[in-house]
Amino acid sequence: LYNELQVQESVGGEAAYAASDMTVADCPYDKVAENLDWCGSLPVGTLTTGTVSYAAEWLWAYDSEAAEPNDVAIPDFGGGISDMAVNDVSVDGIINVGTGNVKTGMVGWRADTTVVDEDGVPIPAQLSITDTFYTEQTLQTSSAQAVSADGLIIAGFGETKRGNKAFVTTVLDATTDPITLESYVLPAIDGGKWSEAYAMTPDGLYIAGRSDSPKGPQACIWFVDPTTAEWAVKGLGGLSKKKYDSVATGIVQRPGAADGELMVVGYSKSILYPSEAFVWTGNPTLEEEEIGYLYDLEYILIKTGVGEASLMGSSWILNQATGVGLYSDGTARIVGWGVNPEGGIEAWAVTGYPVEELATLLTHD
């Protein structure tokens, strides 16, 4: 998007964290021809003006001559620091979830952009998370990090005396005050004290994030164990074998895939760098011997030859993978940021990720 959300750098800062789906199949977007139509996709994030941060959803590319603003800005709740952000959005762009602050600390929220106040601003509903089934524990704070495609399932984390705890919650009734939720506090890896959820599959059945463990913070996934019908956690390891420091930031489901039905991206400490992008694929089971692998993304691009055309595989340092999407033909697109061949920090996108080839091209060591 270059800098089309807002080109006037002096007015403040902007950061986009997610976007809804495009509604136009053959998108006419063309930067050179200045056709800046996003084809129905709505980016969301945060908009900072001075010392005030608003949760924001951008409606179209910035146009200095437009009569109306190009964004919807949601103000803070009051009483806390002014720091609002939209972390994720439903597939249709209607439901935003994010994090704000009140006097007692951070609070997650959900906003239906079709429900507005007298000024036309969406009304965010605060999320109070109480484990409905297992512990009846209420989290002291909350942060909504991910939402399902339909906007009804939310994942994130909240604070307890022992550290953050990951949660998943389903909206049963959004018209009540507070809204009616059915929540689970998700388990940590055995021996771990805290956990945080950051991403989920569109159907909300699989969640990715990180958990404390005896070997350090570890990327992990959560899913409902069919044997117990309860939420279970599976550690994914890390790129450093001695001491883990990894986190999962994106997850997609690939039914019938030869190398595992889940694909997870994130970043991890490695023997070379403090942070390096990784890809994990495997099955949502607790069995260690089930097919799956975790490799650094640079290794995969070099091994398969996908990175040769752009030199990404050998000339870049891919510090973080922050998101992943899957096409109908089975190929994947991974996005993130890293150090380019000139030594600058730059966003990158890997297209044509060789999903089907990896089972035979990579050894599982």
N, C-alpha and C positions, 0 to 999 in steps of 0.2 A: 504493500500500500504506500510505499515511500513515506511521505509526510503529509498525506492527504487528510488525516483526521483533523489536523490543525497546523497550518503552516506558520502562524505568527508565534514564534518561539517566545517572545517577550511577555505574552499574556499569562503564561503559567506552564505547567507540565501535564503530559498526558501519557497514559499507559493502557494498552489494550491487552486483555487477558484471555478472551474467548470470543466466539462469534456463532451466531445461529446459521442454519443451513441456507444455501442459495436456493431461490425458488425458480430460477430460470436455468434450464438445462444447457443451452448454448449461450454462455455469458459473453456479452459484447465488450467486456472491459478491455480498454486499450490505453495504456499510459501515454504513448507517443501521440496518438490522435486525440488525447484529452477526453476520451470517453471513460468517465470514472464511475460508471454504473456498477454497483456491487451486486447486482442481480438478486436483490432481496436479502442478502446476508447482512446482519446487524452486529458489528463489533461492540464489545462491552469492556469496561475497565474502570479507570479512575481519572478524574479531571481536577487538576489543582490550580487554584487561583489565589496567589498570595499565600496565606497560611491556612486556607480552607480547601479541603478535598471533598469532591462530590463523587458519588457513584454515577457512572455515565453509560448511556447507550447511544452510539452514533447512528444517525438515520441515513446520512449520505456523505460523500466526500466533501471536504471543506470548500466553501465557495464564498470568497470575500464580498461578492455582490449580492448574495442571497438575502432576502428580506427577513427570513426566519433563521434562528440558530440551527445548526446541523446536529444537535444532540439533545437528549433528555437527561437532565442532571437531577439527581436525588440527593437532598441535603442530609446532614447527620441528624442524630436523634436529640442532640443537646445534652450538656452535662459532662461529656467526656471530651477527649481530643477530637478535633475535626478531621477525621480520617475515614472516609467511606470509599468502598470499592466493590464493583461487581466482579465476582470471580468466575461465574459461569452463567450460561443462558440456555433455555430450552430450545428445541430444534426450530420452533416457529418464532422465536424472538420475544415471546410474550412474558415468560417467567424469568426474572433475574434473581440470582442468589449471591450473597456476598457477606462482607464483614464491615461493621461499624463499631462505635464505642459509646458507652454510657459511663456514669460515674464509677461503676464497679468493674469496668474493664471492657474487653471486646465482646461483641454480641453478633451472632449470625442473624441474617434476615432473608426474607423471601418477599418479592414484590411482583404483583401482577400489573403489567403496564397498562392494562385496560381499566384498572380501578385507580382513579386519580382524585386529588383534592380540588378545591375551588380554583386553584391556580394551574390545574392541569398536570400536576406532578404526581407520579406514582407513589403510593403509600406503602413503605416497607413494613412488614410484620416481623417483629423480633421472634427469634427461635429460642425457646426454653427446652433443653434436652434432658429428659428423665428416662432412664432405662425402664421400659414398660414391662419387661419379661424376666430378666435375670436378677439384677441387683437392686432395682428401684433407686439407683444412684442418680442424683441430679448434678449435672456439670455446672461449675461455678461460672464459666463463660462459654461462648460458642463461636465458631467461625465456619460459615458455610462455604465449602470449596468446590463442590461439584453438584450438578443436578441432572436427572434423567431427561431423556428426550421429551417426555410429556410434562415435565415440570413438577412431578408429584413425589419423587424420591430425592433426598438430599443427603450428601455425605460431607463430613468435615471433621473437626476436632474441637474439644473444649478442655478447660482446665480443671484439675483436681489438686489436692494437696501433694499427691505423688507425681504430678506431671500431667501432660496432656493425654487425653484419651480420644481415640477415633470413635466416630458414631455414624450411624445411618438412620434416617428417619423418613417416614412416609406421611404425607399430608392427608389426613382423613377429612378435615373440614376447614377450608380457608376463610370461611365467613365468620368464625367465632373470634373472640378477643380474650386471651391469646388464641392463635389458631390451634386446632386439635391435631396432635401428632402421635404417631406410634413409633417409638424410638428404641434402638439397641445401642448400648455401649459395646464397641467391638473389642475382641480380646487382643492382647499383646502376645508376641512370641514368648514361649516358656522362658522364664527368667528375666523377661523385660519388664520395665516399670511404666513405660509410656508408649503411645502410638498416635499417628496422625494420618488421616485419609485425605487424598488430594484429587482423585479422579475415579470415574466409574464408566462402565459400559452404558450405552444408550438406554438399555432396559433396566439398569440399576441392579442387575444380578451379581455383578463382579465389581469389586472396589480395589483400588490400588493406593499405596502410600508408603509409609515406613513404620517400623516398630523398633523399640529398644530391644536388645538381645544381649546375651553374655559376651558376644563377639563384637558388640557395638551396634549403632543404628543400622538397620537393614531394610532394604526395599522388600515389600511384601504385598500379597493380595489377600482379600477376604472373599469368602463365598459360603453359601449354606451347604454344609456337609449333608449329603442325602442319607447317610446312616443315622445321624443324630437329629437332623432337621434343625440344627443350630448353626450360627455363624462360626466359621473356623478361619484361622489365619495360616498362611503358608509363606515362610521366608524364602526369598529369591537369591540370597547371597550377595556378593559384591565382586568387583574386579580385583580387589586386594584380598588374598586368601588369609592373611594373618589377622587383620583387623578390619571389620566392615565399617563403611561409612557410605551408605547408598540410600537412594530414595526413588520411588516409582512415581512418575508424573503423568503418564498416559496409558490407556488400556483399551484394547478392542477385542472382540470375539470373532473367531474364524471357524465356524462349524465345519468339521471334517478335514481340517488341515493336517497334513502328514506329520508336522513337527510340533503339534500341540494346538489346542483350540483357543488359547489366549495368547495375545501378543502385548507385551508391556515394554514401555520405554522409560528412561530416566537417566540418572547420572550417579557416578560412584567414584570414590577415591580409588586410584590404581597405583601400580608400582612406578608409574611415570609422572602422573599428574594428580593434583588435589581433587580434580573433578573431571570426569571423562564420560561421555555419552555411552549408554549401554542399551542393548535390546535383549529381552528375555522372551522366549516362547515356551509353552508347556501346557500341561493339562491341569484343570482345577481339581486336583486331588491332593491328599496328604501323603501319598506314597512317593518316597524319594526316588524310586527306580523308574517312575513314569517318564516317558520321553520328554525332553526339553533341553534347553541350553541357555546360557547367559554369556554373551560376548560383548566386547566393546565395539561400537558401531564402525569405527575406523578399520578395525580388523576385517569386519564383514565386507566393507566396500572394497578393500584391497583383495581379499580372498576371492570374491566373486567377479571382480573387474567392473563393478557398477560405477565406482568412483573414478575410473580412468579418464572419462571424457572431460570432467571438470577439475581434475586433479584433487578433488576433495579428499579422496582416500589417503593420499600421501603427503599433501602439502598443507592441510588444515589441522588444527587441533580442535576436535569437536568436544567442547567442554560440557555442554548440557543438551540432552534431548528433552523437550518440554511438551510435546504432543505427538499424537499419531492418528492417522485416519486410514480407512480401508476403502478401496474402490471395488466395484461390482465384479471386476475381472480377477480379484484376488491379490492385486498388487497394493502396496502400502505407500503412504507418504509420511515422512517423519520430519518434524521441524525442531529447531533449537537455535543455539548460538555457540560461537567459538572464536578462535583466532584464525584469521585468514592468512594466505601466503605472504601478505605484506606486513603482517604483525598487528593488524587492527582487529578490534572486536566487531563481529558482523553476524547477522542472522543468516541461517542457512536452511535449505529444504532439500531432503533426499526424496526424489521421485523414482518410480520404477524399482522400489526395494524388492529384491529377489526372493519373495516369500516361498515359492514352490521349489526353488533350487537348493535351499539351505540344508535340507535333510540329507542330501547326498554330497554337497560340497564341503560341509563343515564336519569335522570330527568332534565327537562329544567327549572332550577331555577336561 
